[in-house]
């Protein structure tokens, strides 16, 4: 598959990460461009990655095969309506804006022209190219365009396809918001270690390296997390005492409640932003 020309509308952190990931994979600077109203952002992208940048969205999408909508959800409607007359019917539109569904994008881009739309939910570790993204493609997206979208999001981590658009809310709840759950646990473990007498810096180092090591064991092996937990939980040992305390406090139920709350809020925000 030949390299598509990709235009980014918006040059914030996520767009810059995607551009950096694509360049690191060997995608040429001539295949990428971006538009943004901020002169400093345009200059930084040009200096760092050597790509063309524009203040005009219309200029950026001219000749592009893939148009990545990387603006804030609150301005998406205005951006789409302004951009619609400049788009070709054969261009793939990829949105990485949270909470904007395909029906809203199609309406804002003009109902008369069916658009090939891929909606994505990346997460913040994508900034380190360690992210994971849920992707949904509407019926207008061809197999070749799905490959293009997957190549784009794979530049910053793992890309997972979804069969139903409503599952984006579940992705948001699990991986989109998920980094904050782990940060909260890191905060709590560091504080607990400090309370036990460890210097704060030492407690933080122990917690962070433990989190990193545990994640790598779970990711790089072929053993499920439940089995890994059992292997380090000796009968009547220290780990078992901690696990029992977690479970006595309703740990699993609390996690389920939290993820469900995030999914419900994701759906609520999508309804509000779509209107």
C-alpha positions in Angstrom: 0.0 0.0 0.0 1.4 3.4 -1.0 1.9 6.0 1.7 -1.2 8.3 1.9 -0.8 12.0 2.3 -2.1 12.9 5.7 -3.4 16.3 6.8 -3.8 17.1 10.5 -6.3 19.7 11.4 -5.0 21.0 14.7 -1.5 20.6 16.0 -1.9 19.9 19.7 -0.1 17.3 21.7 -1.9 14.2 20.3 -1.4 15.4 16.7 2.3 16.1 17.3 2.7 12.6 18.8 1.0 11.0 15.8 3.2 13.0 13.4 6.3 12.0 15.5 5.3 8.4 15.5 4.7 8.3 11.8 8.1 10.0 11.1 9.8 7.5 13.3 8.2 4.7 11.3 9.8 6.2 8.2 6.9 8.1 6.7 8.4 11.0 4.7 7.8 14.6 5.7 6.3 15.3 2.3 3.5 12.9 3.1 2.4 14.9 6.2 1.1 18.4 6.8 -0.8 20.2 9.5 -2.8 23.3 10.1 -3.2 25.3 13.3 -4.0 28.9 14.1 -1.0 29.1 16.5 2.1 30.3 14.7 4.4 28.9 17.5 2.9 25.4 17.1 3.3 25.5 13.3 6.9 26.6 13.7 7.6 23.8 16.2 6.2 21.1 14.0 8.1 22.4 11.0 11.4 22.6 12.9 11.0 19.2 14.6 9.5 17.1 11.8 10.2 19.0 8.6 6.5 19.0 7.5 4.6 21.7 5.8 2.3 23.7 8.1 -0.6 26.1 7.3 -2.7 28.6 9.1 -5.6 27.6 6.7 -7.4 24.3 7.1 -8.5 24.5 3.5 -4.8 24.6 2.3 -3.9 21.7 4.5 -6.6 19.3 3.1 -5.8 20.0 -0.5 -4.4 16.9 -2.0 -4.7 14.9 1.2 -5.9 11.2 1.2 -6.5 11.2 5.0 -7.8 14.2 7.1 -7.2 13.9 10.8 -9.5 16.0 12.9 -7.5 16.8 16.0 -9.2 19.8 17.4 -11.1 20.2 20.7 -14.6 18.8 20.8 -16.1 22.2 21.6 -14.9 23.6 18.3 -15.4 20.5 16.1 -18.8 21.6 14.7 -17.5 25.0 13.5 -14.3 23.4 12.0 -16.2 20.7 10.2 -18.8 23.2 8.7 -16.0 25.4 7.5 -14.0 22.5 6.1 -16.9 20.7 4.3 -16.8 22.6 1.0 -13.0 21.9 0.7 -13.2 18.1 1.1 -13.4 15.5 -1.6 -15.8 12.6 -1.4 -13.0 10.0 -1.5 -11.0 11.4 1.5 -10.9 9.4 4.7 -11.8 11.5 7.8 -10.3 10.4 11.1 -11.5 12.0 14.3 -9.6 11.8 17.5 -11.9 14.1 19.4 -13.6 12.6 22.4 -17.4 12.5 22.5 -18.2 13.3 18.8 -20.0 10.5 17.1 -20.0 9.7 13.4 -23.6 10.9 12.9 -22.7 14.4 14.2 -19.5 14.4 12.0 -21.5 13.4 9.0 -24.1 16.1 9.6 -21.5 18.8 10.1 -19.6 17.8 7.1 -22.7 17.8 4.9 -25.4 15.2 4.7 -25.4 15.3 0.9 -22.0 13.7 0.7 -21.5 10.4 2.5 -18.1 10.5 4.3 -15.7 7.7 5.1 -15.3 8.2 8.8 -13.1 6.6 11.4 -13.7 7.6 15.0 -10.8 7.0 17.5 -10.3 7.1 21.2 -6.6 7.2 22.0 -5.2 7.7 25.5 -2.5 9.9 26.9 0.4 7.3 26.9 0.2 7.8 23.2 2.4 10.9 23.9 5.1 8.3 24.7 4.1 6.0 21.9 2.8 3.6 24.5 -0.9 4.3 24.0 -3.9 2.2 23.0 -6.7 3.4 20.8 -10.2 2.1 20.1 -11.2 2.6 16.4 -14.6 2.4 14.8 -15.2 2.7 11.0 -18.5 3.6 9.4 -19.9 1.7 6.4 -18.3 4.1 3.9 -14.7 3.1 4.9 -12.9 0.8 2.5 -10.5 -2.0 3.6 -7.6 0.1 2.3 -8.8 3.1 4.3 -9.1 0.9 7.4 -5.4 0.0 6.9 -4.5 3.7 6.6 -6.3 4.5 9.9 -4.7 1.6 11.6 -1.2 2.6 10.4 -1.9 6.1 11.7 -2.9 5.1 15.3 -0.4 2.3 15.5 2.3 5.0 15.2 1.6 5.7 18.9 0.8 2.3 20.3 -1.8 -0.4 19.9 -4.9 0.0 17.7 -8.0 -2.1 18.4 -11.0 -2.2 16.1 -14.6 -2.1 17.4 -17.6 -3.5 15.7 -20.1 -1.1 17.3 -19.7 2.6 17.7 -21.3 2.6 21.1 -18.4 0.6 22.4 -16.3 3.7 22.2 -17.9 4.6 25.6 -16.5 1.4 27.1 -13.1 2.1 25.5 -13.2 5.6 27.0 -14.0 4.2 30.4 -11.3 1.4 30.4 -8.3 2.9 28.5 -9.2 6.5 27.8 -9.7 7.4 31.5 -7.7 4.3 32.6 -4.2 6.0 33.1 -5.7 8.2 35.8 -6.8 5.1 37.7 -3.3 3.8 37.8 -2.0 7.2 38.7 -4.4 7.2 41.7 -3.1 3.8 42.8 0.5 5.1 42.5 -0.4 8.1 44.6 -2.0 6.0 47.3 0.8 3.4 47.4 3.4 6.2 47.6 1.6 7.8 50.5 1.2 4.5 52.3 4.9 3.8 52.0 5.7 7.2 53.3 3.3 6.6 56.2 5.3 3.4 57.0 8.4 5.5 57.4 10.0 5.5 53.9 11.3 8.8 52.6 8.8 10.1 50.0 11.3 9.9 47.1 12.1 6.3 48.0 8.4 5.3 48.3 7.8 6.9 44.9 10.7 5.1 43.3 9.6 1.7 44.7 6.0 2.3 43.6 6.8 3.5 40.1 9.3 0.7 39.3 6.9 -1.9 40.7 4.1 -0.6 38.5 6.4 -0.6 35.4 7.7 -4.1 36.2 4.2 -5.5 36.8 2.9 -4.0 33.6 5.8 -5.4 31.6 5.2 -8.9 33.1 1.5 -8.7 32.2 2.2 -7.4 28.7 5.2 -9.4 27.6 4.2 -12.9 28.9 1.5 -15.2 27.9 0.0 -15.6 31.4 -3.2 -13.8 32.5 -3.1 -11.2 35.2 -5.1 -13.4 37.6 -2.5 -16.2 37.3 0.4 -13.8 37.8 -1.3 -12.5 41.0 -1.7 -16.1 42.3 2.0 -16.8 41.6 3.1 -14.0 43.9 0.5 -14.6 46.6 1.9 -17.2 49.0 -0.5 -18.7 51.5 -0.6 -16.8 54.7 2.1 -14.4 53.4 2.3 -10.6 53.1 0.8 -10.4 49.7 -2.2 -12.5 50.7 -2.8 -10.2 53.7 -2.8 -7.2 51.4 -5.1 -8.8 48.8 -7.6 -9.8 51.5 -7.7 -6.2 52.7 -8.3 -5.0 49.2 -11.1 -7.5 48.7 -12.7 -6.9 52.1 -13.0 -3.2 51.0 -14.9 -4.3 47.9 -12.0 -3.6 45.5 -13.4 -5.4 42.4 -16.9 -4.0 42.9 -15.5 -0.5 43.3 -13.4 -0.8 40.1 -16.5 -2.0 38.3 -18.6 1.0 39.6 -15.9 3.4 38.6 -15.5 2.1 35.1 -19.3 2.1 34.6 -19.5 5.7 35.9 -16.9 6.7 33.3 -18.8 4.9 30.5 -22.1 6.6 31.5 -20.5 10.0 31.6 -18.9 9.4 28.2 -22.3 8.7 26.7 -23.8 11.8 28.4 -21.0 14.0 27.0 -21.3 12.6 23.5 -25.0 13.4 23.6 -24.3 17.0 24.7 -21.5 17.6 22.2 -23.5 16.1 19.3 -26.2 18.6 19.9 
